Amino acid sequence: MGQRKLLANNKKARHDYFIEEVYEAGLVLTGTEIKSVRQGRMNLKESYAKIENGEVFIYNMHISPYEQGNRYNVDPLRERKLLLHKQEIRKLIGYTTQKGLTLVPLQVYLNEKGLVKMEIAVARGKKLYDKREDIAKRDAGRRMERMMKDR
């Protein structure tokens, strides 16, 4: 994929959801938001994407106000538009109408051209026993690594 600088990561997404398919989307941001994002002052926790009127929006993504932004700063939690191709949006509409599938942001990064991009995933929620299973597998893997290391 080339060189990219990770700005924000949603670690909880892979823990709480089964990732079905991943899409790359552009973000519509204001000037002060871009400056704040480039400083890494953003948070993806509790954020989600929704399709409205054939457009995709991201909600609850927190971008801290830019210190030198004065009156140009906007609401840190405002909804932001995601830029996707029309056929991708149609596909996403098809997925999200199915029961149990949702759009979850995975990470935000700067691509090689310096543009802010977001990875969103079509995801299915995990049940509590699925999460416990994942934790047990991870612990078993760590134990095996430790045993191999000691030998």
C-alpha positions in Angstrom: 0.0 0.0 0.0 3.0 2.3 0.1 4.1 4.6 3.0 1.4 5.7 5.4 1.5 7.3 8.8 -1.0 6.0 11.3 -2.9 8.8 13.1 -5.5 6.8 15.1 -6.3 3.2 15.6 -9.5 1.6 16.9 -8.1 -1.5 18.8 -11.5 -2.2 20.3 -13.1 -2.8 16.8 -11.2 -6.0 16.2 -12.0 -7.2 19.7 -15.7 -6.4 19.5 -16.5 -7.4 15.9 -15.8 -10.0 13.2 -14.4 -8.0 10.3 -16.1 -9.0 7.0 -14.8 -6.5 4.5 -12.6 -3.4 4.7 -12.9 -0.1 2.6 -10.7 2.9 2.4 -12.6 6.3 2.5 -11.6 9.9 2.3 -12.7 12.3 5.1 -14.2 15.7 4.6 -12.5 17.9 7.2 -12.1 21.7 7.9 -8.7 23.3 7.9 -8.3 23.4 11.7 -9.4 19.8 11.9 -6.7 18.7 9.5 -4.1 20.5 11.5 -5.3 18.8 14.7 -5.5 15.4 13.0 -1.9 15.7 11.7 -0.8 16.2 15.3 -2.6 12.9 16.1 -5.2 14.6 18.4 -8.2 12.4 17.5 -10.0 9.4 19.0 -12.0 6.7 17.3 -13.5 5.1 20.4 -17.3 4.9 20.4 -17.4 6.1 16.8 -19.5 4.5 14.1 -20.5 5.1 10.4 -24.0 5.4 9.1 -25.5 5.7 5.6 -28.0 8.5 5.1 -29.4 9.6 1.7 -26.8 7.7 -0.3 -23.9 9.3 1.7 -21.8 7.8 4.4 -21.2 9.8 7.7 -19.0 9.1 10.7 -20.4 9.9 14.1 -18.8 10.3 17.6 -15.2 10.6 16.1 -13.5 13.1 18.4 -11.0 15.6 16.9 -9.6 17.9 19.5 -9.9 21.7 18.7 -6.7 23.1 17.2 -4.9 25.3 19.7 -4.2 28.2 17.2 -7.6 27.7 15.6 -9.6 30.4 17.6 -13.0 31.1 15.9 -12.3 28.6 13.1 -12.6 25.6 15.4 -15.7 23.4 15.0 -17.5 21.0 17.3 -15.1 18.2 18.2 -17.8 15.5 17.9 -19.6 16.8 14.7 -20.6 14.3 12.1 -18.1 14.1 9.2 -18.8 12.9 5.6 -16.8 10.0 4.2 -15.9 10.0 0.6 -16.5 6.7 -1.2 -17.3 5.7 -4.8 -21.1 5.3 -5.6 -20.8 1.5 -6.2 -19.0 1.1 -2.9 -21.8 3.0 -1.1 -24.4 0.8 -2.8 -22.5 -2.3 -1.6 -22.4 -0.9 1.9 -26.2 -0.2 1.8 -26.7 -3.9 0.8 -24.5 -5.1 3.7 -26.0 -2.8 6.4 -29.6 -3.8 5.5 -28.6 -7.4 6.5 -29.3 -8.1 10.2 -26.3 -7.7 12.5 -23.9 -6.0 10.1 -22.6 -2.5 10.9 -20.0 0.0 9.7 -17.0 0.4 12.1 -14.0 2.7 11.7 -10.7 0.7 12.0 -8.0 3.4 11.6 -7.2 6.8 10.3 -3.9 7.5 8.5 -2.1 9.9 6.1 -1.5 8.2 2.8 1.6 8.8 0.6 0.1 11.9 -0.9 -0.6 13.5 2.5 -4.4 12.9 2.4 -6.3 11.8 5.5 -7.9 8.4 4.8 -10.0 6.2 7.0 -10.4 2.4 6.9 -14.0 1.4 7.6 -15.1 -2.2 8.0 -18.3 -4.0 7.5 -18.5 -5.9 10.7 -20.6 -8.4 12.6 -20.8 -8.0 16.4 -19.2 -10.7 18.6 -21.1 -12.4 21.4 -19.5 -12.6 24.8 -18.4 -16.2 24.3 -16.7 -15.3 21.0 -14.6 -12.7 22.9 -13.7 -15.1 25.6 -12.7 -17.6 22.9 -10.4 -15.1 21.3 -8.8 -14.2 24.6 -8.3 -17.9 25.4 -6.6 -18.4 22.0 -4.4 -15.4 22.5 -3.3 -16.6 26.0 -2.6 -20.1 24.7 -0.5 -18.6 21.9 1.5 -16.5 24.4 2.0 -19.5 26.7 3.4 -21.5 23.7 5.7 -18.7 22.8 7.0 -18.5 26.4 7.5 -22.3 26.5 9.5 -22.2 23.2 11.5 -19.2 24.4 12.5 -21.0 27.6 13.8 -24.1 25.8 
